[in-house]
């Protein structure tokens, strides 16, 4: 039986700033440092973190990435117009995609298994409330996360449940170990949408 080795990363919370450095300073420029007090992670910081870890941790079977991928504040909060939804999602999706590309570059050919955090959604602490928003969000997020996975990842099996509610499983080859990735957003007290999916996940977990 194969012994597995994994690496877990959480809360990348990457700040997007012109010049691919950290959060814009009050004068509108970008800091050339990795970050500064009160800022979130710069692209440079995410790249440095990933490349530094990769120097000694290439012998892993999977990289588990808990949310959040974007920074705080990218997801919509409070009162907003319906027209704000599409551009907000494009910003969030682009940040998630950039982070995935950074991790793939540092860990080429490695399995990357992400989960959804409360800043990875369009509306902070909320899952999509309409079928159209649901289908677009989960299908596009699935493509960003799972379009490039090494052999051994059952993409179609993961897709079947991920499109239902952002949860999936992965069975490691030559091992009795199965990773179960739940979407805990459905249990957030602030979430008011698609509450039945929380129960669906529990039924799926018990199968």
Backbone as CSV, one residue per row, in Angstrom:
resi,resn,N_x,N_y,N_z,CA_x,CA_y,CA_z,C_x,C_y,C_z
1,UNK,0.842,-1.192,0.000,0.000,0.000,0.000,0.884,1.251,0.000
2,UNK,0.576,2.159,-0.895,1.397,3.347,-1.038,1.199,4.317,0.124
3,UNK,2.296,4.864,0.645,2.229,5.917,1.653,2.133,7.262,0.949
4,UNK,1.144,8.057,1.332,0.887,9.321,0.658,1.539,10.495,1.376
5,UNK,1.905,11.490,0.591,2.443,12.742,1.147,1.692,13.893,0.503
6,UNK,1.220,14.808,1.341,0.469,15.940,0.820,0.952,17.251,1.407
7,UNK,0.593,18.328,0.744,0.935,19.673,1.187,-0.339,20.501,1.171
8,UNK,-0.604,21.232,2.251,-1.814,22.053,2.325,-1.453,23.532,2.380
9,UNK,-2.140,24.313,1.548,-1.982,25.759,1.521,-3.360,26.380,1.711
10,UNK,-3.425,27.449,2.471,-4.712,28.074,2.734,-4.619,29.588,2.605
11,UNK,-5.720,30.203,2.180,-5.871,31.660,2.158,-4.755,32.371,1.390
12,UNK,-4.688,32.092,0.098,-3.724,32.812,-0.729,-4.072,34.295,-0.795
13,UNK,-5.382,34.600,-0.866,-5.888,35.985,-0.777,-5.037,36.969,-1.575
14,UNK,-4.918,36.708,-2.861,-4.012,37.511,-3.687,-4.632,38.840,-4.093
15,UNK,-3.825,39.879,-3.923,-4.190,41.238,-4.338,-3.741,41.439,-5.775
16,UNK,-4.649,41.937,-6.612,-4.279,42.255,-7.992,-3.917,43.724,-8.076
17,UNK,-2.733,44.006,-8.606,-2.292,45.393,-8.723,-1.487,45.545,-10.000
18,UNK,-1.627,46.660,-10.646,-0.881,46.905,-11.869,0.607,46.738,-11.600
19,UNK,1.250,45.958,-12.429,2.668,45.680,-12.220,2.895,44.356,-11.519
20,UNK,1.776,43.659,-11.169,1.855,42.336,-10.545,2.634,42.335,-9.236
21,UNK,2.563,43.446,-8.493,3.160,43.475,-7.175,2.049,43.579,-6.140
22,UNK,2.310,44.166,-5.017,1.312,44.127,-3.959,0.329,45.283,-4.059
23,UNK,-0.517,45.375,-3.076,-1.617,46.323,-3.044,-1.155,47.755,-3.334
24,UNK,-1.979,48.466,-4.064,-1.624,49.849,-4.396,-1.455,50.680,-3.129
25,UNK,-0.383,51.445,-3.091,-0.138,52.354,-1.981,-1.044,53.582,-2.122
26,UNK,-1.164,54.391,-1.075,-2.045,55.560,-1.136,-1.772,56.486,-2.322
27,UNK,-0.531,56.525,-2.801,-0.222,57.395,-3.938,-0.554,56.748,-5.279
28,UNK,-1.130,55.532,-5.230,-1.548,54.872,-6.454,-0.508,53.956,-7.055
29,UNK,0.709,53.942,-6.526,1.751,53.063,-7.055,1.658,51.690,-6.394
30,UNK,2.459,50.764,-6.884,2.479,49.420,-6.317,3.771,49.202,-5.545
31,UNK,3.667,48.567,-4.400,4.856,48.259,-3.623,5.659,47.172,-4.318
32,UNK,6.964,47.319,-4.334,7.822,46.295,-4.925,8.161,45.204,-3.920
33,UNK,7.729,45.383,-2.671,7.984,44.388,-1.650,6.995,43.231,-1.800
34,UNK,7.227,42.168,-1.036,6.309,41.039,-1.074,4.938,41.442,-0.568
35,UNK,4.910,42.306,0.435,3.655,42.815,0.984,4.023,43.845,2.042
36,UNK,3.035,44.470,2.627,3.279,45.359,3.743,2.135,45.205,4.728
37,UNK,2.319,45.712,5.921,1.327,45.528,6.971,-0.028,46.085,6.533
38,UNK,-1.046,45.256,6.615,-2.384,45.675,6.222,-2.743,45.298,4.799
39,UNK,-1.770,44.813,4.017,-2.061,44.408,2.642,-2.353,42.914,2.594
40,UNK,-2.829,42.475,1.451,-3.001,41.047,1.234,-1.838,40.576,0.369
41,UNK,-1.874,39.326,-0.043,-0.722,38.756,-0.739,-0.566,39.335,-2.137
42,UNK,0.661,39.721,-2.483,0.953,40.175,-3.840,1.221,38.959,-4.722
43,UNK,1.201,39.184,-6.032,1.568,38.111,-6.955,2.984,37.634,-6.659
44,UNK,3.853,38.580,-6.361,5.247,38.239,-6.059,5.340,37.364,-4.815
45,UNK,4.513,37.657,-3.805,4.532,36.867,-2.581,4.030,35.450,-2.831
46,UNK,2.948,35.322,-3.601,2.416,33.987,-3.922,3.460,33.183,-4.693
47,UNK,4.108,33.821,-5.666,5.138,33.135,-6.447,6.319,32.727,-5.572
48,UNK,6.746,33.613,-4.687,7.878,33.322,-3.809,7.547,32.197,-2.849
49,UNK,6.347,32.235,-2.287,5.914,31.170,-1.383,5.908,29.824,-2.099
50,UNK,5.303,29.776,-3.281,5.187,28.513,-4.005,6.551,27.971,-4.429
51,UNK,7.400,28.840,-4.970,8.717,28.383,-5.440,9.616,27.961,-4.288
52,UNK,9.514,28.649,-3.143,10.337,28.300,-1.980,9.939,26.940,-1.423
53,UNK,8.639,26.714,-1.285,8.173,25.410,-0.796,8.565,24.307,-1.770
54,UNK,8.438,24.593,-3.075,8.720,23.585,-4.091,10.176,23.134,-4.094
55,UNK,11.070,23.967,-3.580,12.488,23.595,-3.546,12.733,22.339,-2.718
56,UNK,11.899,22.115,-1.699,12.120,20.956,-0.818,10.940,19.992,-0.781
57,UNK,9.797,20.378,-1.395,8.593,19.559,-1.241,8.016,19.098,-2.576
58,UNK,8.861,18.626,-3.479,8.360,18.141,-4.751,7.843,16.700,-4.665
59,UNK,8.277,15.970,-3.643,7.886,14.567,-3.529,6.544,14.450,-2.809
60,UNK,5.512,15.032,-3.419,4.182,14.977,-2.828,3.209,14.368,-3.825
61,UNK,2.138,13.802,-3.291,1.104,13.213,-4.151,0.015,14.218,-4.491
62,UNK,-0.177,15.201,-3.640,-1.224,16.181,-3.898,-0.958,17.471,-3.139
63,UNK,-1.403,18.552,-3.735,-1.380,19.869,-3.105,-2.839,20.237,-2.828
64,UNK,-3.192,20.360,-1.560,-4.563,20.680,-1.164,-4.617,22.177,-0.870
65,UNK,-5.506,22.869,-1.561,-5.580,24.321,-1.438,-6.963,24.714,-0.919
66,UNK,-7.018,25.120,0.330,-8.268,25.627,0.882,-8.472,27.075,0.418
67,UNK,-9.745,27.489,0.265,-9.985,28.901,-0.048,-9.388,29.756,1.062
68,UNK,-9.087,31.010,0.812,-9.612,31.794,-0.289,-8.507,32.107,-1.298
69,UNK,-8.874,32.127,-2.578,-7.912,32.480,-3.605,-7.798,34.000,-3.788
70,UNK,-8.916,34.736,-3.919,-8.810,36.203,-4.073,-8.705,36.908,-2.729
71,UNK,-8.470,38.174,-2.796,-8.378,38.982,-1.582,-9.762,39.289,-1.018
72,UNK,-9.785,39.737,0.222,-11.018,40.212,0.821,-11.497,41.460,0.078
73,UNK,-12.788,41.522,-0.178,-13.341,42.702,-0.826,-13.633,42.546,-2.301
74,UNK,-13.104,41.491,-2.948,-13.432,41.275,-4.360,-14.870,40.772,-4.505
75,UNK,-15.308,39.921,-3.585,-16.695,39.443,-3.612,-17.625,40.594,-3.228
76,UNK,-18.780,40.626,-3.842,-19.739,41.701,-3.591,-20.307,41.601,-2.183
77,UNK,-20.593,42.745,-1.588,-21.218,42.794,-0.269,-22.219,43.933,-0.230
78,UNK,-23.181,43.840,0.687,-24.132,44.929,0.867,-25.043,45.087,-0.333
79,UNK,-25.351,46.334,-0.665,-26.247,46.637,-1.780,-25.448,46.749,-3.072
80,UNK,-25.894,46.043,-4.092,-25.222,46.105,-5.385,-26.256,45.871,-6.482
81,UNK,-25.907,46.271,-7.691,-26.799,46.105,-8.835,-26.544,44.761,-9.505
82,UNK,-27.550,44.270,-10.201,-27.397,43.012,-10.928,-26.266,43.099,-11.944
83,UNK,-26.041,44.309,-12.463,-24.980,44.510,-13.455,-23.581,44.394,-12.843
84,UNK,-23.491,44.382,-11.505,-22.188,44.248,-10.839,-21.717,42.795,-10.784
85,UNK,-22.634,41.865,-10.963,-22.318,40.450,-10.746,-21.292,39.931,-11.745
86,UNK,-21.517,40.172,-13.027,-20.611,39.638,-14.061,-19.186,40.162,-13.924
87,UNK,-18.971,41.488,-13.796,-17.578,41.957,-13.647,-16.914,41.495,-12.353
88,UNK,-17.700,41.367,-11.275,-17.124,40.867,-10.022,-16.638,39.440,-10.202
89,UNK,-17.426,38.622,-10.861,-17.036,37.224,-11.077,-15.810,37.136,-11.981
90,UNK,-15.725,37.980,-12.998,-14.562,37.940,-13.874,-13.288,38.270,-13.105
91,UNK,-13.355,39.236,-12.192,-12.188,39.592,-11.367,-11.793,38.427,-10.467
92,UNK,-12.785,37.834,-9.809,-12.521,36.715,-8.900,-11.971,35.523,-9.667
93,UNK,-12.606,35.213,-10.785,-12.168,34.060,-11.594,-10.748,34.255,-12.115
94,UNK,-10.429,35.481,-12.533,-9.086,35.761,-13.038,-8.039,35.578,-11.945
95,UNK,-8.355,36.015,-10.732,-7.417,35.852,-9.616,-7.222,34.377,-9.289
96,UNK,-8.307,33.621,-9.256,-8.211,32.178,-9.006,-7.353,31.520,-10.079
97,UNK,-7.579,31.901,-11.329,-6.821,31.332,-12.440,-5.340,31.663,-12.320
98,UNK,-5.011,32.910,-11.961,-3.608,33.299,-11.790,-2.940,32.475,-10.694
99,UNK,-3.645,32.288,-9.593,-3.079,31.497,-8.498,-2.868,30.041,-8.900
100,UNK,-3.818,29.480,-9.635,-3.661,28.100,-10.092,-2.459,27.968,-11.026
101,UNK,-2.286,28.933,-11.909,-1.145,28.893,-12.831,0.179,28.998,-12.071
102,UNK,0.200,29.831,-11.025,1.410,29.961,-10.203,1.742,28.640,-9.524
103,UNK,0.737,27.976,-8.977,0.962,26.701,-8.300,1.370,25.611,-9.286
104,UNK,0.753,25.591,-10.460,1.117,24.586,-11.463,2.552,24.777,-11.941
105,UNK,2.975,26.035,-12.030,4.352,26.315,-12.466,5.362,25.793,-11.452
106,UNK,5.075,25.969,-10.161,6.004,25.527,-9.119,5.903,24.035,-8.850
107,UNK,4.721,23.461,-9.116,4.504,22.032,-8.862,4.004,21.353,-10.137
108,UNK,4.839,21.318,-11.173,4.398,20.764,-12.465,4.040,19.281,-12.349
109,UNK,2.918,18.933,-12.937,2.495,17.535,-12.949,1.906,17.038,-11.650
110,UNK,1.772,17.916,-10.664,1.236,17.498,-9.371,-0.281,17.697,-9.329
111,UNK,-0.932,16.869,-8.572,-2.364,16.963,-8.370,-2.664,18.144,-7.448
112,UNK,-3.548,19.046,-7.878,-3.944,20.204,-7.073,-5.437,20.088,-6.790
113,UNK,-5.785,19.999,-5.507,-7.168,19.760,-5.098,-7.662,20.949,-4.273
114,UNK,-8.434,21.849,-4.881,-8.898,23.044,-4.167,-10.285,22.849,-3.536
115,UNK,-10.598,23.737,-2.598,-11.944,23.821,-2.042,-12.380,25.284,-2.042
116,UNK,-13.687,25.498,-1.950,-14.263,26.839,-2.058,-14.264,27.539,-0.706
117,UNK,-13.793,28.785,-0.702,-13.823,29.612,0.495,-14.842,30.728,0.348
118,UNK,-15.066,31.471,1.416,-16.126,32.487,1.392,-15.754,33.739,0.614
119,UNK,-14.515,33.813,0.117,-14.137,34.909,-0.775,-13.958,34.434,-2.218
120,UNK,-14.212,33.159,-2.461,-14.123,32.607,-3.817,-15.459,32.679,-4.539
121,UNK,-16.450,33.267,-3.893,-17.801,33.336,-4.441,-18.093,34.752,-4.938
122,UNK,-19.155,34.903,-5.699,-19.472,36.206,-6.287,-19.964,37.179,-5.220
123,UNK,-20.838,36.686,-4.352,-21.344,37.487,-3.240,-20.788,36.899,-1.953
124,UNK,-20.143,37.730,-1.160,-19.465,37.262,0.047,-20.398,36.429,0.918
125,UNK,-19.935,35.230,1.299,-20.674,34.321,2.186,-21.945,33.755,1.572
126,UNK,-22.142,33.935,0.259,-23.361,33.458,-0.381,-23.046,32.561,-1.570
127,UNK,-23.868,31.540,-1.724,-23.815,30.744,-2.937,-24.781,31.341,-3.957
128,UNK,-24.644,30.984,-5.242,-25.526,31.557,-6.264,-26.998,31.302,-5.948
129,UNK,-27.829,32.294,-6.270,-29.249,32.211,-5.918,-30.163,31.892,-7.091
130,UNK,-29.652,31.937,-8.311,-30.469,31.564,-9.470,-29.799,30.404,-10.191
131,UNK,-30.581,29.655,-10.949,-30.026,28.506,-11.660,-28.982,28.944,-12.677
132,UNK,-29.237,30.084,-13.333,-28.274,30.572,-14.314,-26.945,30.930,-13.681
133,UNK,-26.992,31.635,-12.545,-25.761,31.996,-11.840,-25.060,30.745,-11.327
134,UNK,-25.841,29.796,-10.818,-25.295,28.528,-10.313,-24.519,27.816,-11.416
135,UNK,-25.157,27.632,-12.571,-24.542,26.866,-13.658,-23.272,27.545,-14.159
136,UNK,-23.317,28.864,-14.303,-22.145,29.595,-14.803,-20.999,29.528,-13.795
137,UNK,-21.307,29.760,-12.535,-20.271,29.782,-11.498,-19.561,28.435,-11.402
138,UNK,-20.323,27.359,-11.223,-19.689,26.067,-10.987,-19.013,25.508,-12.239
139,UNK,-19.589,25.719,-13.410,-18.960,25.188,-14.619,-17.661,25.925,-14.931
140,UNK,-17.652,27.249,-14.753,-16.435,28.003,-15.048,-15.368,27.789,-13.985
141,UNK,-15.781,27.670,-12.725,-14.805,27.391,-11.674,-14.208,26.005,-11.858
142,UNK,-15.033,25.051,-12.252,-14.532,23.700,-12.508,-13.460,23.715,-13.590
143,UNK,-13.713,24.445,-14.671,-12.733,24.496,-15.761,-11.421,25.136,-15.312
144,UNK,-11.492,26.169,-14.486,-10.273,26.816,-13.989,-9.486,25.867,-13.096
145,UNK,-10.174,25.154,-12.225,-9.505,24.296,-11.262,-9.049,22.959,-11.838
146,UNK,-9.837,22.382,-12.726,-9.604,20.975,-13.074,-9.306,20.707,-14.548
147,UNK,-9.177,21.749,-15.352,-8.872,21.530,-16.766,-7.508,20.881,-16.938
148,UNK,-6.580,21.209,-16.038,-5.226,20.650,-16.113,-4.935,19.872,-14.839
149,UNK,-5.164,18.577,-14.913,-4.828,17.695,-13.791,-4.064,16.493,-14.340
150,UNK,-3.164,15.925,-13.563,-2.378,14.792,-14.060,-3.239,13.540,-14.222
151,UNK,-2.668,12.554,-14.893,-3.344,11.270,-15.063,-3.671,10.688,-13.694
152,UNK,-4.827,10.053,-13.612,-5.245,9.472,-12.338,-6.354,10.254,-11.675
153,UNK,-6.571,11.502,-12.127,-7.676,12.281,-11.589,-8.906,12.034,-12.448
154,UNK,-9.971,11.553,-11.834,-11.202,11.239,-12.556,-12.008,12.524,-12.732
155,UNK,-11.752,13.210,-13.815,-12.358,14.523,-14.041,-13.875,14.438,-14.179
156,UNK,-14.354,13.424,-14.873,-15.797,13.318,-15.094,-16.544,12.995,-13.803
157,UNK,-15.967,12.145,-12.959,-16.602,11.836,-11.673,-16.652,13.082,-10.795
158,UNK,-15.575,13.852,-10.789,-15.550,15.079,-10.001,-16.550,16.089,-10.552
159,UNK,-16.629,16.174,-11.850,-17.531,17.131,-12.494,-18.993,16.844,-12.127
160,UNK,-19.343,15.583,-12.030,-20.729,15.196,-11.765,-21.273,15.829,-10.485
161,UNK,-20.481,15.816,-9.423,-20.954,16.401,-8.161,-20.567,17.869,-8.030
162,UNK,-19.448,18.264,-8.642,-19.020,19.655,-8.520,-20.052,20.592,-9.136
163,UNK,-20.628,20.211,-10.253,-21.625,21.064,-10.894,-22.918,21.128,-10.100
164,UNK,-23.132,20.166,-9.215,-24.308,20.204,-8.343,-24.125,21.232,-7.235
165,UNK,-22.901,21.263,-6.646,-22.715,22.158,-5.506,-21.284,22.389,-5.081
166,UNK,-20.316,22.122,-5.971,-18.931,22.450,-5.638,-18.237,21.458,-4.730
167,UNK,-18.706,20.227,-4.666,-18.060,19.201,-3.850,-17.665,18.025,-4.741
168,UNK,-16.643,17.273,-4.306,-16.146,16.171,-5.128,-15.291,15.250,-4.273
169,UNK,-14.926,14.120,-4.853,-14.013,13.193,-4.179,-12.887,12.825,-5.126
170,UNK,-11.761,12.419,-4.524,-10.657,11.891,-5.321,-10.102,10.654,-4.642
171,UNK,-10.073,9.562,-5.381,-9.503,8.311,-4.883,-8.049,8.220,-5.340
172,UNK,-7.124,8.181,-4.384,-5.711,8.080,-4.733,-5.376,6.676,-5.221
173,UNK,-4.629,6.608,-6.303,-4.245,5.321,-6.883,-3.356,4.541,-5.921
174,UNK,-3.506,3.224,-5.931,-2.694,2.326,-5.098,-2.782,2.684,-3.619
175,UNK,-3.936,3.130,-3.201,-4.126,3.536,-1.820,-5.596,3.371,-1.438
176,UNK,-5.841,3.215,-0.156,-7.209,3.187,0.336,-7.712,4.584,0.709
177,UNK,-6.879,5.591,0.449,-7.204,6.956,0.840,-8.072,7.654,-0.198
178,UNK,-9.155,8.234,0.264,-10.030,9.049,-0.579,-10.138,10.438,0.022
179,UNK,-9.914,11.462,-0.782,-10.112,12.830,-0.324,-11.544,13.242,-0.639
180,UNK,-12.245,13.747,0.368,-13.603,14.249,0.204,-13.576,15.763,0.377
181,UNK,-13.870,16.477,-0.687,-13.834,17.937,-0.659,-15.265,18.457,-0.601
182,UNK,-15.656,18.976,0.555,-17.006,19.510,0.731,-17.028,21.011,0.470
183,UNK,-18.180,21.505,0.100,-18.383,22.943,-0.036,-19.130,23.419,1.197
184,UNK,-18.387,23.875,2.193,-18.987,24.255,3.476,-19.725,25.585,3.412
185,UNK,-19.666,26.259,2.251,-20.390,27.517,2.108,-21.889,27.344,2.333
186,UNK,-22.400,26.159,2.037,-23.842,25.944,2.186,-24.274,25.914,3.650
187,UNK,-23.324,25.794,4.556,-23.644,25.818,5.983,-23.353,27.181,6.622
188,UNK,-22.902,28.130,5.824,-22.657,29.471,6.364,-23.972,30.064,6.852
189,UNK,-23.953,30.686,8.007,-25.168,31.283,8.550,-25.688,32.403,7.653
190,UNK,-24.778,33.074,6.942,-25.191,34.170,6.065,-25.791,33.677,4.749
191,UNK,-25.537,32.431,4.392,-26.003,31.933,3.101,-27.512,31.711,3.114
192,UNK,-28.191,32.241,2.098,-29.641,32.124,2.011,-30.090,31.350,0.780
193,UNK,-29.148,30.802,0.016,-29.487,30.227,-1.286,-29.158,28.741,-1.360
194,UNK,-30.028,28.003,-2.047,-29.822,26.585,-2.347,-29.473,25.769,-1.093
195,UNK,-30.219,25.995,-0.032,-29.925,25.340,1.240,-30.087,23.825,1.157
196,UNK,-30.861,23.349,0.197,-31.066,21.903,0.056,-29.783,21.184,-0.358
197,UNK,-28.830,21.917,-0.948,-27.583,21.282,-1.380,-26.744,20.862,-0.184
198,UNK,-26.895,21.547,0.942,-26.196,21.123,2.157,-26.606,19.705,2.525
199,UNK,-27.897,19.424,2.449,-28.380,18.073,2.763,-27.939,17.079,1.703
200,UNK,-27.918,17.503,0.446,-27.447,16.615,-0.622,-25.999,16.196,-0.384
201,UNK,-25.184,17.146,0.054,-23.782,16.811,0.343,-23.677,15.767,1.443
202,UNK,-24.468,15.923,2.490,-24.415,14.963,3.597,-24.874,13.589,3.148
203,UNK,-25.892,13.528,2.290,-26.335,12.238,1.764,-25.244,11.606,0.905
204,UNK,-24.584,12.434,0.095,-23.487,11.957,-0.739,-22.326,11.461,0.134
205,UNK,-22.062,12.162,1.223,-20.966,11.799,2.119,-21.226,10.451,2.775
206,UNK,-22.477,10.164,3.032,-22.845,8.916,3.708,-22.917,7.718,2.777
207,UNK,-22.866,7.967,1.459,-22.961,6.858,0.497,-21.752,5.919,0.588
